[in-house]
Amino acid sequence: MPRNGEPNKQFGVYATVCCGREIIIREGATFPDCSSHPKLSTIWKRIETERIESVIIIRNDSQSDPDA
């Protein structure tokens, strides 16, 4: 399990072992200290989550209403 100061190897939701504080962290980002227990060693455990399908709508400026 990763510790604070180590780079994250897999995007996901992680929780601290100490108190269950949760974060979403991208791949390559450094794991932080637990916000409830700063300056102490923090172990992060990956949480399994449901996959949520999302829809992103990108709107072209030429299609926008100039009066809006």
C-alpha positions as CSV (number, residue, x, y, z in Angstrom):
1,M,0.0,0.0,0.0
2,P,1.3,3.5,-0.8
3,R,2.4,6.0,1.8
4,N,2.4,9.8,1.9
5,G,5.2,11.2,-0.3
6,E,5.1,8.3,-2.8
7,P,3.9,8.7,-6.4
8,N,0.5,7.2,-7.3
9,K,0.7,4.4,-9.8
10,Q,-3.1,4.1,-10.5
11,F,-5.8,6.7,-10.7
12,G,-8.5,6.1,-8.2
13,V,-10.2,6.7,-4.9
14,Y,-8.0,6.0,-1.9
15,A,-8.7,6.1,1.9
16,T,-6.3,6.5,4.8
17,V,-5.8,3.4,7.0
18,C,-5.8,5.6,10.1
19,C,-9.2,7.2,9.9
20,G,-10.7,6.5,6.5
21,R,-10.3,10.0,5.0
22,E,-10.9,9.6,1.2
23,I,-9.2,11.3,-1.8
24,I,-9.4,11.0,-5.5
25,I,-5.8,11.0,-6.9
26,R,-4.5,10.9,-10.4
27,E,-1.7,8.7,-11.6
28,G,1.7,10.3,-11.0
29,A,0.5,12.6,-8.3
30,T,2.2,12.4,-4.8
31,F,0.1,11.0,-2.0
32,P,-0.4,13.6,0.7
33,D,-0.3,13.5,4.4
34,C,-3.7,12.7,6.1
35,S,-5.4,16.0,6.7
36,S,-6.6,14.7,10.1
37,H,-3.1,13.6,11.1
38,P,-0.5,15.9,9.4
39,K,3.2,15.2,9.7
40,L,2.6,11.6,10.5
41,S,3.2,8.6,8.3
42,T,0.0,7.9,6.3
43,I,-0.8,4.7,4.5
44,W,-3.4,4.9,1.7
45,K,-5.6,2.0,0.6
46,R,-7.3,1.9,-2.8
47,I,-11.1,1.7,-2.6
48,E,-13.0,-0.3,-5.2
49,T,-15.7,1.9,-6.8
50,E,-18.4,1.5,-9.3
51,R,-17.6,2.6,-12.8
52,I,-19.7,5.6,-13.7
53,E,-20.3,6.3,-17.4
54,S,-20.2,10.0,-18.0
55,V,-21.3,12.1,-20.9
56,I,-19.4,15.3,-21.7
57,I,-21.0,17.8,-24.1
58,I,-18.6,20.0,-25.8
59,R,-20.2,23.1,-27.3
60,N,-18.7,24.8,-30.3
61,D,-18.6,28.6,-30.0
62,S,-20.2,29.0,-33.4
63,Q,-23.3,27.1,-32.1
64,S,-23.8,29.2,-29.0
65,D,-26.4,31.9,-28.9
66,P,-24.8,35.3,-28.8
67,D,-27.8,36.8,-27.1
68,A,-27.6,34.4,-24.2
